[in-house]
Amino acid sequence: MTSPRPPAGQDGPYAQGAYEPDGMFEAAVEKLADPLNDPLPGQHTSPWFRAESAQGDDGTRQAPQAAAEGPAEPAAEWYDPEGYQRDWYGHQGPETAPTAGTVQGVAVISGQGAPPPARPAPDPAPVQAGTDVLPDPAPPVTDAGPVLSDETVALRTADTRSASQPTGSGTSESASEPPSTGGRAERRRAAKGRGRRRSEPRPATGSATTEPAVPMSRLEARRAARAAKDSPAVVASRVVGEVFITFGVLMLLFVTYQLWWTNVRADQIAGRETSKIQDDWAHGERSPGAFEPGQGFAIMHIPKLDVVAPIAEGISKEKVLDRGMIGHYGEGKLKTAMPSDEQGNFAVAGHRNTHGEPFRYVNKLKPGDPIVVETQDAYYTYEMTSILPQTSPSNVAVIDEVPPGSGFTGPGRYITLTTCTPEFTSTYRMIVWGKMVDERPRSKGKPDALVG
């Protein structure tokens, strides 16, 4: 930091003895106003910041009239950051040659650019006694206030040096903004906006600064096209995956059809056939005798299993069994007796799974459980006697007049139920046998097995 005053013997406004003989330096300091007191524009009371002087006829600058008449009464104190910035640091601009001037007897050196246009100077006023008037060919001091250079050390704050020096190639934020010429409200708005952070504009996508893509050659384009294509292994894996997914979906649909939809359709058909048989009996349109394949002629009741299913002639899968009905072995070498016959084996077949599954739970029958066959003329009641859990589908002896393994020793009136086993397969056959215990005409009502 430079010394407050130059050595003795040097010329200048701060030469030795300029103020000491009569104490003018201390008097000038006492007259300085508080830089935070910012009166209205044009009414600055501090000669340090708003010094206006007029030149006399001899070209010398004279003290302003306010200084001659005495210090003005300071204005009401209030804080104005914009006014403080402008009054204390002055307007920032390009650096020019320093010019010397005096403000109320204190010499200053301005190292800033040309000030804004000066206001009209007031009328000359008498100079206060003891005030040094220095010749100053520089233009009059304007409202921008004194701008302190790096060499000025009279009563400045610590940041005066940084404020007076330009920063690199740019200027400070306050210098980049135009000076406020309005009143207090405008200065306050400018002070509020000064502290906000300004976002830098982002470069637009596809702007002129973006480097254009280098066009590819034919060879490079072909290589890129081949690289973009899927390899045969990837294509094959996708095809196999799609095949398996399709196959799985089809299997799921097939299982749903077999286990659910076939039962729904078979129950509907069997229900309609049962109602038709009962209606024909009510109108007397049927009588025991020979029946055509697929024609219903009786109804089977298994109370323990809650089964009520029509019995049709034949064991055709499409015409009888898949329609939810029970088929009677009545054709060819597999022909068996009818319930009304005096003796013989009344053998029938039915699905254990799917398509109505009337014999789903025949394996749960126990000896003595009733099985009732209802015809147009009578009710024939059988009691379950024995069961063969598994046998070959080719074992047709199970439906003989006296079936081997059934426990029957001689001819009689028997019933045989055949179905597939295990469940959901047709590998083997399950056989259930029973013998007739009651024949009841329809005119006498239902048998005890159906009434209970």
C-alpha positions in Angstrom: 0.0 0.0 0.0 1.3 3.4 -0.9 2.1 5.9 1.7 -0.7 8.5 2.5 1.5 11.4 1.5 4.4 11.9 -0.8 7.8 12.7 0.6 8.7 16.2 1.4 9.8 18.3 -1.5 7.5 16.7 -4.1 4.8 18.7 -5.8 1.2 17.8 -6.0 -2.0 18.2 -4.2 -0.6 16.0 -1.3 2.7 17.8 -1.0 4.1 18.3 2.5 2.5 21.2 4.2 -0.6 21.5 2.0 -2.9 21.2 4.9 -0.7 21.2 7.9 -0.1 25.0 8.3 -3.7 25.7 9.0 -5.3 22.2 9.7 -7.2 22.2 6.4 -6.9 18.3 6.0 -8.6 17.6 9.3 -11.3 20.2 8.5 -11.9 18.5 5.1 -12.2 15.1 6.7 -14.7 16.3 9.3 -16.9 17.6 6.6 -17.1 14.2 4.8 -20.6 12.7 4.8 -21.5 9.1 5.5 -21.4 7.2 2.2 -24.5 5.2 3.3 -26.5 8.4 3.5 -27.9 8.8 0.0 -30.1 11.8 -0.4 -32.3 12.3 -3.4 -30.7 12.8 -6.8 -29.3 16.3 -7.2 -29.4 17.0 -3.4 -26.2 15.3 -2.2 -24.8 16.9 0.8 -21.4 15.2 0.9 -18.8 17.3 -1.0 -16.8 14.1 -1.2 -19.3 12.3 -3.5 -21.3 15.1 -5.0 -18.9 18.0 -5.5 -19.9 20.5 -8.1 -17.7 23.3 -8.8 -17.9 26.2 -11.2 -15.1 27.8 -13.0 -14.4 31.4 -12.8 -13.5 33.8 -15.5 -9.8 33.0 -14.9 -10.3 29.4 -15.7 -9.8 28.2 -12.1 -12.2 25.9 -10.4 -14.0 27.4 -7.4 -15.6 25.7 -4.5 -19.4 25.1 -4.8 -21.8 27.5 -3.2 -22.9 24.9 -0.7 -19.3 24.7 0.6 -19.0 28.5 0.9 -22.1 28.7 2.8 -21.2 25.9 5.2 -21.9 22.2 5.3 -25.4 21.3 4.4 -27.7 19.4 6.8 -27.3 15.7 6.2 -30.4 13.9 4.9 -32.3 11.2 6.7 -30.3 8.0 7.0 -31.4 5.0 4.9 -29.7 2.2 3.2 -29.5 2.2 -0.6 -27.1 -0.4 -2.0 -27.4 1.0 -5.5 -26.6 4.5 -4.4 -23.8 3.4 -2.3 -22.3 1.4 -5.2 -22.6 4.4 -7.5 -21.4 7.0 -5.1 -18.5 5.1 -3.6 -17.0 3.2 -6.6 -18.4 5.4 -9.4 -19.3 4.2 -12.9 -17.0 1.5 -14.3 -15.7 1.9 -17.8 -12.6 1.7 -19.9 -9.5 3.0 -18.3 -8.2 6.4 -19.5 -5.5 8.7 -18.5 -5.8 9.9 -15.0 -7.0 13.5 -14.4 -6.6 15.5 -11.3 -9.3 17.4 -9.6 -10.2 18.8 -6.2 -13.3 18.2 -4.2 -13.7 20.6 -1.3 -10.0 21.0 -1.0 -9.1 17.3 -1.3 -7.2 16.3 -4.4 -8.2 13.1 -6.2 -6.9 11.3 -9.3 -9.4 9.7 -11.6 -8.2 6.7 -13.6 -11.5 5.8 -15.1 -13.0 6.5 -18.5 -15.0 9.5 -19.6 -17.8 10.3 -17.1 -21.4 10.7 -18.2 -22.5 14.1 -19.3 -22.1 16.7 -16.6 -25.0 18.5 -15.1 -25.2 22.3 -15.5 -22.8 23.9 -13.0 -24.5 26.1 -10.4 -23.8 29.8 -10.2 -20.4 30.8 -8.9 -20.4 31.3 -5.2 -17.9 32.9 -2.9 -15.1 30.7 -1.9 -14.8 29.8 1.7 -11.8 31.4 3.4 -8.9 29.1 3.6 -9.9 26.8 0.8 -7.2 26.0 -1.7 -8.3 26.5 -5.3 -6.1 24.5 -7.7 -6.1 25.0 -11.4 -7.8 22.1 -13.0 -8.2 22.0 -16.8 -10.2 18.7 -16.5 -14.0 18.8 -17.2 -16.2 19.4 -14.2 -17.0 16.5 -11.9 -20.4 14.9 -12.6 -23.0 13.2 -10.5 -21.0 9.9 -10.9 -18.9 11.1 -8.0 -15.2 10.7 -7.6 -13.6 7.5 -8.9 -10.6 6.5 -6.9 -7.6 5.2 -8.7 -5.1 2.8 -7.3 -2.9 5.7 -6.1 -5.7 7.4 -4.1 -5.6 6.4 -0.5 -7.7 9.1 1.2 -10.4 7.5 3.3 -11.3 4.4 1.2 -12.4 1.0 2.2 -10.5 -2.2 1.8 -12.3 -3.2 -1.4 -11.8 0.1 -3.2 -8.7 -1.2 -4.9 -10.5 -4.2 -6.4 -13.5 -2.1 -7.4 -11.4 0.4 -9.2 -9.3 -2.1 -11.1 -10.6 -3.9 -14.2 -10.8 -7.6 -13.9 -9.2 -9.3 -16.9 -10.9 -8.9 -20.2 -14.3 -8.5 -18.6 -15.9 -6.2 -16.1 -17.8 -6.7 -12.9 -21.5 -7.4 -12.9 -22.3 -3.9 -11.6 -20.2 -2.4 -14.4 -21.9 -4.4 -17.1 -25.3 -3.0 -16.1 -26.3 0.5 -17.2 -26.3 3.1 -14.4 -29.7 3.7 -12.8 -31.0 7.2 -13.4 -34.4 6.8 -11.7 -35.5 7.2 -8.2 -35.2 5.0 -5.1 -37.7 2.3 -6.3 -35.7 1.8 -9.5 -32.5 1.5 -7.7 -33.9 -1.0 -5.2 -35.2 -3.2 -8.1 -31.8 -3.1 -9.7 -30.1 -4.0 -6.4 -32.5 -7.0 -5.9 -31.8 -8.3 -9.4 -28.0 -8.0 -9.1 -27.7 -10.9 -6.7 -29.5 -13.4 -8.9 -27.5 -16.0 -10.8 -27.7 -15.8 -14.5 -28.0 -19.1 -16.3 -25.8 -19.6 -19.3 -27.6 -20.5 -22.5 -27.3 -24.1 -23.7 -26.2 -24.8 -27.2 -29.2 -25.8 -29.3 -29.3 -29.3 -30.7 -28.5 -29.5 -34.3 -27.2 -25.9 -34.3 -24.5 -24.6 -36.7 -21.8 -25.4 -34.1 -22.5 -29.1 -34.3 -20.0 -30.9 -36.5 -21.7 -32.6 -39.5 -21.5 -36.4 -39.6 -18.9 -37.7 -41.9 -20.6 -39.7 -44.7 -19.6 -43.4 -44.8 -18.2 -45.2 -47.8 -20.1 -48.0 -49.5 -17.9 -50.6 -47.8 -18.5 -49.1 -44.4 -22.2 -48.8 -45.1 -22.4 -52.5 -46.1 -20.5 -53.6 -43.0 -22.8 -51.5 -40.8 -25.9 -53.0 -42.5 -24.5 -56.6 -41.9 -23.7 -55.8 -38.3 -27.2 -54.5 -37.8 -28.8 -57.7 -39.0 -29.4 -60.6 -36.6 -27.2 -63.6 -36.8 -28.7 -67.0 -37.9 -28.3 -68.3 -34.3 -30.3 -65.4 -32.9 -33.0 -65.9 -35.6 -33.1 -69.6 -34.9 -33.4 -69.1 -31.1 -36.3 -66.7 -31.7 -38.1 -69.1 -33.9 -37.6 -72.0 -31.5 -38.8 -69.8 -28.6 -41.9 -68.7 -30.5 -42.7 -72.3 -31.4 -42.4 -73.4 -27.8 -44.6 -70.5 -26.6 -47.2 -71.3 -29.3 -47.1 -75.0 -28.4 -47.5 -74.2 -24.7 -50.5 -71.9 -25.4 -52.1 -74.6 -27.5 -51.6 -77.3 -24.8 -53.1 -75.0 -22.2 -56.1 -74.5 -24.4 -56.4 -78.2 -25.1 -56.3 -79.1 -21.4 -58.9 -76.5 -20.7 -61.1 -77.9 -23.4 -60.7 -81.5 -22.2 -61.1 -80.9 -18.5 -63.7 -78.2 -18.5 -65.5 -77.5 -21.7 -66.2 -81.2 -22.6 -67.9 -81.7 -19.3 -70.0 -78.6 -19.8 -71.1 -79.7 -23.3 -71.7 -83.3 -22.2 -73.8 -82.3 -19.2 -75.9 -80.1 -21.5 -76.5 -83.0 -24.0 -77.1 -85.6 -21.4 -79.5 -83.3 -19.6 -81.5 -82.7 -22.8 -81.5 -86.5 -23.5 -82.8 -87.4 -20.1 -85.6 -84.9 -20.4 -86.5 -86.3 -23.8 -86.7 -89.9 -22.5 -88.9 -88.8 -19.6 -91.2 -86.9 -22.0 -91.5 -89.9 -24.3 -92.4 -92.1 -21.4 -95.0 -89.7 -20.3 -96.6 -89.7 -23.7 -96.3 -93.5 -24.2 -94.2 -93.2 -27.3 -91.5 -95.8 -26.3 -91.7 -99.5 -25.2 -89.0 -102.0 -24.2 -87.5 -103.9 -27.1 -84.8 -103.3 -29.7 -83.2 -99.8 -29.9 -81.1 -98.1 -32.5 -77.4 -97.3 -31.8 -77.3 -94.0 -29.9 -80.9 -94.1 -28.9 -81.6 -93.6 -25.2 -83.9 -96.0 -23.5 -83.2 -95.9 -19.7 -81.8 -93.7 -16.9 -79.2 -94.9 -14.3 -79.2 -93.6 -10.7 -76.3 -94.0 -8.3 -77.4 -92.2 -5.2 -74.1 -92.4 -3.4 -72.3 -90.7 -6.2 -75.2 -88.3 -7.1 -75.2 -89.6 -10.6 -78.2 -89.4 -12.9 -77.3 -90.2 -16.5 -79.2 -91.5 -19.6 -78.4 -95.0 -21.0 -78.2 -95.3 -24.8 -77.8 -98.3 -27.1 -74.2 -99.0 -28.1 -70.8 -98.0 -26.9 -69.8 -95.6 -29.7 -67.5 -93.0 -28.4 -68.8 -90.2 -30.7 -72.5 -91.0 -30.5 -72.8 -92.1 -26.9 -69.9 -91.9 -24.6 -68.6 -88.4 -25.6 -72.1 -87.1 -25.3 -72.1 -87.7 -21.5 -74.3 -90.9 -21.8 -73.7 -94.4 -20.5 -73.5 -97.0 -23.3 -75.0 -100.5 -23.3 -73.0 -103.4 -24.7 -75.7 -104.5 -27.2 -73.9 -105.1 -30.5 -72.0 -108.0 -32.0 -70.0 -110.3 -29.9 -70.2 -107.9 -26.9 -74.0 -108.0 -26.8 -75.4 -108.4 -23.3 -78.8 -108.8 -21.6 -81.3 -106.1 -20.9 -82.5 -105.3 -17.3 -86.0 -106.8 -18.1 -84.5 -110.2 -19.1 -85.1 -113.1 -16.8 -81.4 -113.8 -16.4 -78.2 -112.4 -17.8 -75.5 -109.7 -17.3 -76.5 -106.1 -18.1 -73.1 -104.6 -18.9 -72.6 -100.8 -19.6 -69.6 -98.5 -20.1 -69.0 -94.8 -19.3 -66.2 -92.2 -19.1 -64.3 -91.7 -15.8 -62.8 -88.4 -16.8 -64.0 -85.7 -19.2 -67.2 -85.7 -21.4 -69.5 -85.7 -18.4 -67.5 -88.3 -16.5 -70.5 -90.3 -15.1 -68.2 -93.0 -13.6 -65.6 -90.7 -12.1 -66.0 -92.0 -8.6 -67.2 -95.7 -9.1 -64.1 -96.8 -7.2 -65.7 -95.4 -4.0 -68.7 -97.8 -4.2 -68.8 -100.4 -1.4 -70.7 -103.7 -1.3 -74.4 -103.1 -0.7 -74.5 -99.6 -2.3 -77.6 -99.4 -4.6 -77.5 -98.9 -8.4 -81.0 -98.2 -9.9 -81.8 -98.6 -13.6 -85.1 -96.8 -14.5 -87.0 -97.9 -17.6 -90.4 -97.0 -19.1 -92.1 -99.9 -17.2 -90.1 -100.5 -13.9 -87.2 -99.6 -11.6 -84.5 -102.3 -11.3 -82.4 -102.1 -8.2 -78.9 -103.7 -8.0 -76.5 -103.9 -5.1 -72.8 -103.6 -5.6 -71.0 -106.9 -4.8 -67.4 -106.7 -5.9 -64.8 -104.6 -7.8 -61.9 -105.4 -10.1 -59.5 -102.4 -9.8 -57.5 -103.0 -13.0 -57.6 -105.3 -16.0 -56.7 -105.3 -19.6 -59.0 -103.6 -22.1 -59.0 -106.9 -24.1 -60.5 -108.9 -21.2 -64.0 -109.2 -22.5 -64.8 -112.0 -20.1 -65.8 -109.5 -17.5 -69.1 -109.0 -19.2 -70.0 -112.7 -19.7 -73.2 -114.0 -18.4 -71.4 -115.3 -15.3 -68.2 -113.2 -15.2 -65.1 -114.9 -13.8 -63.7 -113.1 -10.7 -67.0 -111.5 -9.9 -67.9 -114.0 -7.2 -71.0 -115.2 -9.0 -71.3 -119.0 -9.1 -74.2 -119.4 -11.5 -76.5 -117.6 -13.9 -78.5 -114.7 -12.5 -79.5 -111.1 -13.1 -76.3 -109.1 -12.8 -75.0 -105.7 -13.7 -71.4 -104.8 -14.8 -69.9 -101.2 -14.9 -66.7 -100.7 -17.0 -64.5 -97.6 -17.2 -61.0 -96.5 -17.8 -58.2 -96.4 -15.2 -56.0 -94.8 -14.0 -57.7 -91.4 -14.2 -57.1 -89.3 -17.3 -55.8 -92.4 -19.2 -57.3 -95.4 -21.0 -54.5 -97.9 -20.3 -56.5 -100.3 -18.2 -60.2 -101.0 -17.2 -61.9 -100.9 -13.9 -64.8 -103.3 -13.4 -67.6 -103.1 -10.8 -70.2 -105.9 -10.4 -73.6 -106.0 -8.8 -76.7 -108.2 -8.6 -80.4 -107.4 -8.9 -82.3 -107.3 -5.5 -85.5 -105.6 -6.5 -87.8 -105.0 -9.6 -90.5 -102.4 -9.0 -93.1 -101.4 -11.5 -93.4 -97.7 -12.1 -97.0 -97.8 -11.1 -95.9 -98.6 -7.5 -93.6 -95.5 -7.3 -89.9 -95.1 -6.8 -87.9 -97.7 -4.9 -86.6 -97.0 -1.4 -83.1 -96.3 -2.8 -84.4 -93.2 -4.6 -86.9 -92.1 -2.0 -84.4 -91.9 0.8 
